C-alpha cells in the first residue's frame, strides 16, 4: 500500500453522506467479492460518533471502509504484475 491509512478522526470523514457511502459499499462489494469479502448487508448506520456516520458491519467508522477500498484498489492495480498473491 502506497498511502497511509485514514484514521477515524480525519475531518474528511464528516463529509460523506449516506448516498455516497452506499456507492462506496457497492464498490467494496464488487471489488471484494472475488477476494472472498462478503458484506451484503453492510449499510450506512443510524449511529454516529462525533458527527461521523458509522458503517453497519460491526459499527465500523467510515475510515475502515475507505481503508479497505484502498487496499482492494491497490491489489487490483498490482494484480497484473503480482504473481505471489495468486499462489
Residue pairs with C-beta under 8 A, 6 or more apart in sequence:
1 70
1 71
1 74
2 74
3 70
5 63
5 67
5 70
6 12
6 13
6 63
6 66
6 67
6 70
7 63
8 49
8 52
8 61
8 62
8 63
8 64
10 63
13 52
13 61
13 62
13 63
13 66
14 51
14 52
16 24
16 53
16 62
18 44
18 53
21 44
21 53
21 55
21 62
21 65
22 43
22 44
24 65
24 66
24 69
25 39
25 42
25 43
25 44
25 55
25 65
27 69
28 37
28 39
28 42
28 65
28 68
28 69
28 72
29 39
29 40
29 42
31 37
31 69
31 72
31 73
31 76
32 38
32 39
32 68
32 72
35 72
35 75
37 68
37 72
39 57
41 56
41 57
42 55
42 56
42 57
43 55
43 56
44 53
44 54
44 55
44 56
45 53
45 54
45 55
45 56
45 59
46 56
47 53
47 54
47 56
47 59
48 54
49 61
52 61
52 62
53 62
54 60
54 61
54 62
55 61
55 62
55 64
55 65
75 82
75 85
78 85
79 85
